[in-house]
């Protein structure tokens, strides 16, 4: 897992959280949805990078 990808994914997750909160306060569903999408997308990308890293470290990837 490279540091730059990790930072990008964490930034996307934080951007989603920051966007989602004003949407909740103002009851703007579009803003909430956009924030939730960014947050979940960043989290999924982080999980995928962790899985890739686990396979690389063990050397036992799919054959």
MMTF fields as JSON, N, C-alpha, C and O atoms, coordinates in Angstrom:
{
  "mmtfVersion": "1.0.0",
  "mmtfProducer": "UNKNOWN",
  "numBonds": 251,
  "numAtoms": 252,
  "numGroups": 63,
  "numChains": 1,
  "numModels": 1,
  "chainsPerModel": [1],
  "groupsPerChain": [63],
  "chainIdList": ["A"],
  "bondAtomList": [4, 2, 8, 6, 12, 10, 16, 14, 20, 18, 24, 22, 28, 26, 32, 30, 36, 34, 40, 38, 44, 42, 48, 46, 52, 50, 56, 54, 60, 58, 64, 62, 68, 66, 72, 70, 76, 74, 80, 78, 84, 82, 88, 86, 92, 90, 96, 94, 100, 98, 104, 102, 108, 106, 112, 110, 116, 114, 120, 118, 124, 122, 128, 126, 132, 130, 136, 134, 140, 138, 144, 142, 148, 146, 152, 150, 156, 154, 160, 158, 164, 162, 168, 166, 172, 170, 176, 174, 180, 178, 184, 182, 188, 186, 192, 190, 196, 194, 200, 198, 204, 202, 208, 206, 212, 210, 216, 214, 220, 218, 224, 222, 228, 226, 232, 230, 236, 234, 240, 238, 244, 242, 248, 246],
  "bondOrderList": [1, 1, 1, 1, 1, 1, 1, 1, 1, 1, 1, 1, 1, 1, 1, 1, 1, 1, 1, 1, 1, 1, 1, 1, 1, 1, 1, 1, 1, 1, 1, 1, 1, 1, 1, 1, 1, 1, 1, 1, 1, 1, 1, 1, 1, 1, 1, 1, 1, 1, 1, 1, 1, 1, 1, 1, 1, 1, 1, 1, 1, 1],
  "groupList": [{"groupName": "UNK", "atomNameList": ["N", "CA", "C", "O"], "elementList": ["N", "C", "C", "O"], "formalChargeList": [0, 0, 0, 0], "bondAtomList": [1, 0, 2, 1, 3, 2], "bondOrderList": [1, 1, 2], "singleLetterCode": "X", "chemCompType": "L-PEPTIDE LINKING"}],
  "groupTypeList": [0, 0, 0, 0, 0, 0, 0, 0, 0, 0, 0, 0, 0, 0, 0, 0, 0, 0, 0, 0, 0, 0, 0, 0, 0, 0, 0, 0, 0, 0, 0, 0, 0, 0, 0, 0, 0, 0, 0, 0, 0, 0, 0, 0, 0, 0, 0, 0, 0, 0, 0, 0, 0, 0, 0, 0, 0, 0, 0, 0, 0, 0, 0],
  "groupIdList": [1, 2, 3, 4, 5, 6, 7, 8, 9, 10, 11, 12, 13, 14, 15, 16, 17, 18, 19, 20, 21, 22, 23, 24, 25, 26, 27, 28, 29, 30, 31, 32, 33, 34, 35, 36, 37, 38, 39, 40, 41, 42, 43, 44, 45, 46, 47, 48, 49, 50, 51, 52, 53, 54, 55, 56, 57, 58, 59, 60, 61, 62, 63],
  "secStructList": [7, 7, 2, 2, 2, 2, 2, 2, 2, 2, 2, 2, 2, 2, 2, 2, 2, 2, 2, 2, 2, 2, 2, 2, 2, 2, 6, 7, 2, 2, 2, 2, 2, 2, 2, 2, 2, 2, 2, 2, 2, 2, 2, 2, 2, 2, 2, 2, 2, 2, 2, 2, 2, 2, 2, 2, 2, 2, 7, 7, 7, 7, 7],
  "xCoordList": [0.859, 0.0, 0.899, 1.65, 0.817, 1.668, 1.09, -0.115, 1.979, 1.58, 0.682, -0.282, 0.999, 0.195, -1.244, -2.183, -1.419, -2.773, -3.53, -4.718, -2.826, -3.451, -3.931, -5.044, -3.1, -3.466, -4.644, -5.554, -4.638, -5.753, -7.063, -8.096, -7.002, -8.212, -8.721, -9.927, -7.817, -8.232, -8.776, -9.719, -8.186, -8.69, -10.094, -10.947, -10.331, -11.657, -12.686, -13.814, -12.284, -13.176, -13.507, -14.667, -12.502, -12.727, -13.577, -14.446, -13.318, -14.12, -15.585, -16.48, -15.819, -17.185, -17.846, -19.004, -17.11, -17.674, -17.963, -18.987, -17.046, -17.221, -18.408, -19.142, -18.601, -19.708, -21.041, -22.069, -21.011, -22.241, -22.867, -24.09, -22.053, -22.572, -23.402, -24.504, -22.939, -23.797, -25.087, -26.129, -25.006, -26.216, -27.227, -28.43, -26.729, -27.633, -28.25, -29.451, -27.419, -27.895, -28.947, -29.963, -28.701, -29.622, -30.702, -31.57, -30.645, -31.58, -31.557, -32.579, -30.371, -30.167, -29.75, -28.606, -30.666, -30.415, -29.335, -28.572, -29.263, -28.243, -26.844, -25.933, -26.681, -25.397, -25.054, -23.902, -26.046, -25.836, -25.384, -24.431, -26.075, -25.765, -24.36, -23.623, -23.99, -22.656, -21.589, -20.573, -21.828, -20.878, -20.787, -19.692, -21.925, -21.93, -21.193, -20.441, -21.414, -20.745, -19.235, -18.498, -18.768, -17.327, -16.763, -15.696, -17.476, -17.003, -16.876, -15.852, -17.915, -17.908, -16.878, -16.2, -16.764, -15.802, -14.378, -13.579, -14.068, -12.736, -12.466, -11.361, -13.462, -13.304, -13.081, -12.234, -13.843, -13.684, -12.316, -11.703, -11.847, -10.527, -9.45, -8.492, -9.601, -8.639, -8.641, -7.577, -9.808, -9.907, -9.268, -8.583, -9.486, -8.895, -7.374, -6.689, -6.845, -5.398, -4.821, -3.742, -5.533, -5.066, -5.043, -4.108, -6.062, -6.114, -4.975, -4.332, -4.733, -3.624, -2.306, -1.466, -2.134, -0.907, -0.732, 0.389, -1.811, -1.734, -1.287, -0.474, -1.789, -1.374, 0.074, 0.795, 0.5, 1.883, 2.857, 3.897, 2.531, 3.431, 3.6, 4.712, 2.51, 2.577, 3.165, 3.703, 3.061, 3.539, 2.642, 3.023, 1.471, 0.564, -0.664, -1.789, -0.437, -1.547, -2.32, -1.929, -3.395, -4.174, -3.347, -2.582, -3.505, -2.695, -3.512, -2.981],
  "yCoordList": [-1.171, 0.0, 1.224, 1.457, 1.992, 3.167, 4.298, 4.382, 5.138, 6.232, 7.22, 7.733, 7.483, 8.458, 7.974, 8.765, 6.685, 6.153, 6.186, 6.504, 5.855, 5.876, 7.278, 7.457, 8.261, 9.65, 10.088, 10.754, 9.723, 10.071, 9.468, 10.136, 8.187, 7.509, 8.093, 8.269, 8.392, 8.987, 10.389, 10.8, 11.126, 12.47, 12.397, 13.227, 11.406, 11.256, 10.901, 11.392, 10.044, 9.68, 10.898, 11.114, 11.689, 12.891, 13.913, 14.562, 14.048, 14.971, 14.55, 15.39, 13.255, 12.752, 13.067, 13.481, 12.869, 13.177, 14.662, 15.057, 15.477, 16.928, 17.377, 18.284, 16.762, 17.124, 16.616, 17.28, 15.449, 14.826, 15.592, 15.711, 16.097, 16.77, 18.017, 18.138, 18.951, 20.088, 19.65, 20.289, 18.568, 18.041, 17.594, 17.798, 16.976, 16.555, 17.755, 17.783, 18.741, 19.917, 20.673, 21.104, 20.831, 21.593, 20.721, 21.217, 19.43, 18.447, 18.437, 18.243, 18.649, 18.618, 17.195, 16.8, 16.438, 15.032, 14.83, 13.866, 15.725, 15.581, 15.724, 14.975, 16.684, 16.886, 15.703, 15.272, 15.191, 14.007, 12.822, 12.122, 12.612, 11.49, 11.604, 10.619, 12.815, 13.029, 12.743, 12.112, 13.21, 12.962, 11.492, 10.967, 10.822, 9.394, 8.604, 7.677, 8.977, 8.295, 8.453, 7.478, 9.667, 9.901, 9.12, 8.515, 9.138, 8.458, 6.957, 6.357, 6.357, 4.913, 4.529, 3.51, 5.339, 5.065, 5.076, 4.194, 6.065, 6.13, 4.951, 4.41, 4.548, 3.404, 2.11, 1.297, 1.922, 0.716, 0.665, -0.398, 1.807, 1.845, 1.503, 0.801, 1.995, 1.661, 0.164, -0.44, -0.437, -1.875, -2.674, -3.666, -2.251, -2.942, -2.852, -3.835, -1.697, -1.535, -2.411, -2.982, -2.517, -3.38, -4.84, -5.574, -5.255, -6.639, -6.911, -7.959, -5.962, -6.122, -6.243, -7.079, -5.403, -5.44, -6.756, -7.252, -7.326, -8.606, -9.707, -10.548, -9.724, -10.739, -10.549, -11.526, -9.317, -9.066, -9.486, -10.077, -9.187, -9.51, -11.012, -11.493, -11.749, -13.189, -13.93, -15.028, -13.339, -14.007, -15.152, -15.948, -15.24, -16.331, -15.78, -15.925, -15.157, -14.614, -15.716, -16.882, -15.364, -16.365, -16.974, -16.277, -18.267, -18.945, -19.384, -19.967],
  "zCoordList": [0.0, 0.0, 0.0, 0.947, -1.055, -1.127, -0.281, -0.041, 0.147, 1.026, 0.288, 0.855, -0.965, -1.713, -1.909, -1.809, -2.185, -2.347, -1.023, -0.979, 0.044, 1.366, 1.703, 2.198, 1.438, 1.738, 0.873, 1.364, -0.403, -1.29, -0.8, -0.766, -0.421, 0.031, 1.345, 1.519, 2.262, 3.529, 3.318, 3.994, 2.382, 2.078, 1.487, 1.801, 0.633, 0.045, 1.119, 1.098, 2.054, 3.146, 4.0, 4.349, 4.337, 5.152, 4.397, 4.98, 3.09, 2.278, 2.316, 2.409, 2.245, 2.307, 3.633, 3.673, 4.723, 6.045, 6.191, 6.747, 5.685, 5.772, 4.914, 5.306, 3.766, 2.881, 3.421, 3.289, 4.021, 4.491, 5.661, 5.742, 6.54, 7.744, 7.426, 7.961, 6.587, 6.245, 5.546, 5.694, 4.794, 4.161, 5.195, 5.033, 6.269, 7.348, 8.046, 8.315, 8.333, 9.069, 8.264, 8.81, 6.972, 6.131, 5.502, 4.782, 5.774, 5.205, 3.683, 3.024, 3.15, 1.705, 1.329, 1.556, 0.762, 0.474, -0.574, -0.502, -1.541, -2.582, -1.986, -2.339, -1.087, -0.428, 0.474, 0.536, 1.161, 1.997, 1.143, 1.487, 0.038, -0.844, -1.409, -1.464, -1.831, -2.385, -1.333, -1.623, -0.113, 0.978, 1.321, 1.525, 1.385, 1.708, 0.629, 0.931, -0.627, -1.74, -1.638, -1.787, -1.385, -1.235, -0.057, -0.156, 1.043, 2.252, 2.027, 2.353, 1.471, 1.246, 0.19, 0.318, -0.842, -1.895, -1.353, -1.67, -0.543, 0.058, 0.966, 0.972, 1.729, 2.63, 1.852, 2.221, 0.774, -0.034, -0.706, -0.8, -1.169, -1.784, -0.765, -1.087, 0.468, 1.514, 1.784, 1.923, 1.858, 2.115, 0.977, 1.225, -0.251, -1.393, -1.349, -1.632, -1.002, -0.907, 0.206, 0.051, 1.318, 2.409, 1.969, 2.289, 1.243, 0.761, -0.221, -0.162, -1.12, -2.058, -1.313, -1.645, -0.307, 0.481, 1.213, 1.329, 1.705, 2.416, 1.468, 1.851, 0.254, -0.703, -1.125, -1.324, -1.262, -1.659, -0.571, -0.862, 0.678, 1.786, 1.96, 2.174, 1.871, 2.086, 0.888, 1.033, -0.266, -1.452, -1.886, -2.744, -1.311, -1.657, -2.367, -1.89, -3.495, -4.262, -4.966, -4.907, -5.621, -6.35, -7.48, -8.147, -7.686, -8.716, -9.875, -10.82]
}
